[in-house]
Amino acid sequence: MTFSAPRALLFDLDGTLVDTAPDLARATNELRAHHGLAPLPYPQIRSQVSNGGSALVTLALGLTSEHVDHGAARAFLLDAYGRDVASQSRLFDGLERLIEHWALPPRAWGIVTNKPRAYAAPLIEALQLTPGALLCADDLPLKKPAPEPLWEAACRLSVTPKECWYIGDHLRDMEAARSAGMTAVAVGYGYIAEEDDIGRWPADLWFETPDALVEALMQAR
């Protein structure tokens, strides 16, 4: 695998930079308990985390987004999650070292996520992360897979899109990166559904583990 080092790294948040599944699983099972249901196995919840709160409600209660009770269930889940977004969430192993190394000498990095700012900002603060740009689901009229949040992040980091890697664990991340003219980097350690084949995603680079991603970037620098 050959490539040139980017001037800036942009990360998806959940499942790419931070392992948030434990806290989202807790909230999902709180919703089930509220309805008198037994907890779901953690791996089953983990595979749906990247699909957002509505998908977790459907998983937990079998309610589609059109169901009359879906909205109230989603509000319960998000309230349960929002009470403590960083109880068990941590950076994936090795990524803290990458970010520290990337900053010496300073190079730009940021986060572009479909997570609402009300949950993303407290999480990032709790983990003491200081990205140069943070674009959340509600910051712009459009969100991923639209390219606009990625373009805005690049603008805030004073780099061109072609100088950026966008790193993610979902098909929409690769579609957004391609549309934005960035190098699309797929990671296989995130919240990948069983039926997904990341090798078929429109990515430029693939890394199966955080260590593989870190080592490639450390060597490229």
C-alpha positions in Angstrom: 0.0 0.0 0.0 1.5 3.3 -1.1 0.3 6.8 -0.4 1.5 10.2 0.5 0.8 11.7 4.0 -2.2 14.0 4.2 -1.9 17.5 5.6 -5.0 17.0 7.6 -6.9 14.1 9.2 -10.7 14.2 9.5 -12.4 11.4 11.6 -15.9 10.2 11.9 -16.6 10.0 15.7 -18.6 7.0 16.8 -16.8 3.7 15.8 -13.8 5.4 14.1 -12.2 7.7 16.7 -14.1 6.9 19.9 -15.7 3.6 21.0 -19.0 5.0 22.2 -20.9 1.7 21.9 -20.8 0.9 25.7 -22.7 4.0 26.7 -25.1 3.7 23.8 -25.7 0.1 24.7 -26.5 1.1 28.3 -29.0 3.6 27.0 -30.6 1.1 24.7 -31.0 -1.4 27.4 -32.4 1.2 29.7 -35.1 1.8 27.1 -35.8 -1.9 27.0 -36.0 -2.1 30.8 -38.5 0.8 30.8 -40.7 -1.4 28.6 -40.2 -4.5 30.8 -37.9 -6.2 28.3 -34.6 -8.1 29.0 -31.3 -6.6 27.9 -30.0 -7.2 24.4 -26.5 -8.7 24.0 -23.9 -6.0 23.6 -22.6 -7.2 20.2 -26.1 -7.0 18.7 -26.4 -3.3 19.8 -22.8 -2.5 18.8 -23.4 -3.3 15.2 -26.2 -0.8 15.0 -24.6 2.2 16.8 -23.4 4.0 13.6 -27.0 4.0 12.3 -28.1 6.4 15.0 -30.8 6.7 17.7 -33.7 5.8 15.5 -32.0 2.5 14.5 -31.4 1.7 18.2 -35.0 2.3 19.0 -36.1 -0.1 16.2 -33.6 -2.7 17.5 -34.7 -2.3 21.1 -38.5 -2.2 20.6 -39.2 -3.2 17.0 -40.7 0.2 16.3 -40.1 1.6 12.8 -39.5 5.3 12.4 -43.1 5.7 11.2 -44.6 4.2 14.4 -46.6 6.6 16.5 -44.5 5.7 19.6 -41.1 5.9 17.9 -40.5 9.5 18.7 -41.2 9.2 22.4 -39.0 6.1 22.6 -36.2 7.8 20.8 -36.4 10.8 23.2 -36.2 8.4 26.2 -33.1 6.7 24.7 -31.3 10.0 24.0 -32.1 11.3 27.4 -30.7 8.2 29.0 -27.6 8.5 26.8 -27.2 12.3 27.4 -27.1 11.9 31.1 -23.6 10.5 30.8 -22.1 10.3 27.3 -18.6 9.4 28.5 -19.0 6.9 31.3 -17.4 4.1 29.4 -16.5 5.7 26.0 -12.8 5.8 25.1 -10.6 6.4 22.1 -9.8 3.3 20.2 -6.4 1.8 21.2 -3.5 3.6 19.6 -5.4 6.7 18.3 -4.4 8.9 21.3 -0.8 8.2 20.4 -1.5 9.1 16.7 -3.2 12.4 17.6 -0.3 13.3 20.0 2.3 12.4 17.3 0.3 14.2 14.6 0.5 17.5 16.6 4.3 17.5 16.7 5.0 19.5 14.6 1.4 20.8 14.4 -0.7 19.2 11.7 -4.4 19.7 11.4 -7.0 17.3 12.5 -10.8 17.4 13.0 -14.0 15.5 13.4 -17.0 15.3 11.1 -19.9 13.4 12.6 -23.6 12.9 12.2 -24.0 12.9 16.0 -25.9 16.0 17.3 -23.7 18.6 18.9 -25.5 18.2 22.2 -23.9 14.8 22.6 -20.7 15.2 20.6 -19.4 18.3 22.3 -19.7 16.9 25.9 -18.1 13.6 24.8 -15.1 15.4 23.2 -14.7 17.6 26.2 -14.8 14.7 28.6 -12.1 12.9 26.7 -10.0 16.1 26.6 -9.8 16.1 22.8 -9.1 19.4 21.0 -9.8 19.0 17.3 -9.2 22.0 15.1 -12.6 21.6 13.6 -15.8 19.9 14.8 -18.8 19.5 12.5 -21.9 17.9 13.9 -25.2 16.8 12.4 -27.0 20.0 13.3 -24.3 22.5 12.4 -25.2 22.7 8.7 -28.4 22.2 6.7 -26.9 19.0 5.2 -25.0 16.1 6.8 -23.1 13.0 5.6 -23.2 11.5 3.0 -23.4 15.1 1.7 -19.9 16.6 1.2 -20.6 20.0 2.7 -19.6 19.2 6.3 -16.3 17.8 5.1 -15.7 20.9 3.0 -16.5 23.2 5.9 -14.1 21.2 8.2 -11.3 21.5 5.6 -11.9 25.2 5.3 -11.7 25.7 9.1 -8.4 23.8 9.1 -7.1 25.9 6.2 -6.4 23.0 3.9 -7.9 21.9 0.6 -10.1 18.8 0.4 -7.5 16.9 -1.6 -5.0 17.4 1.2 -7.4 15.6 3.7 -8.0 12.0 4.6 -11.5 11.3 5.8 -11.6 8.2 8.0 -14.8 6.3 8.8 -16.5 3.1 9.5 -19.6 3.4 7.4 -20.5 3.4 3.7 -21.9 7.0 4.0 -18.4 8.1 5.2 -16.8 6.8 2.1 -19.5 8.4 -0.1 -19.0 11.7 1.6 -15.2 11.6 1.3 -15.5 10.8 -2.4 -18.0 13.5 -3.0 -15.8 16.0 -1.2 -12.7 15.1 -3.2 -10.9 13.7 -0.1 -9.0 10.4 0.3 -11.6 8.0 1.6 -10.2 5.7 4.4 -12.3 2.8 5.6 -11.7 1.2 9.0 -12.8 -2.3 9.8 -12.7 -2.1 13.6 -15.8 0.1 14.0 -19.5 -0.6 14.1 -19.7 -2.8 11.0 -23.0 -4.6 10.5 -22.7 -8.3 9.8 -24.0 -8.0 6.3 -21.5 -5.2 5.4 -18.4 -5.8 3.3 -16.1 -2.9 3.7 -14.0 -4.2 0.8 -16.9 -3.2 -1.5 -17.1 0.4 -0.2 -15.8 3.1 -2.5 -12.7 3.7 -0.4 -9.1 4.5 -1.4 -7.5 2.9 1.6 -8.6 0.2 4.1 -7.3 -0.6 7.6 -8.6 -3.5 9.6 -7.3 -2.4 13.0 -6.4 0.9 14.8 -2.8 -0.2 15.0 -2.6 -0.6 11.2 -4.0 2.9 10.7 -1.6 4.4 13.3 1.5 2.7 12.0 0.7 3.7 8.4 0.4 7.3 9.3 3.4 7.3 11.7 5.5 5.9 8.9 4.1 8.3 6.3 5.0 11.3 8.4 
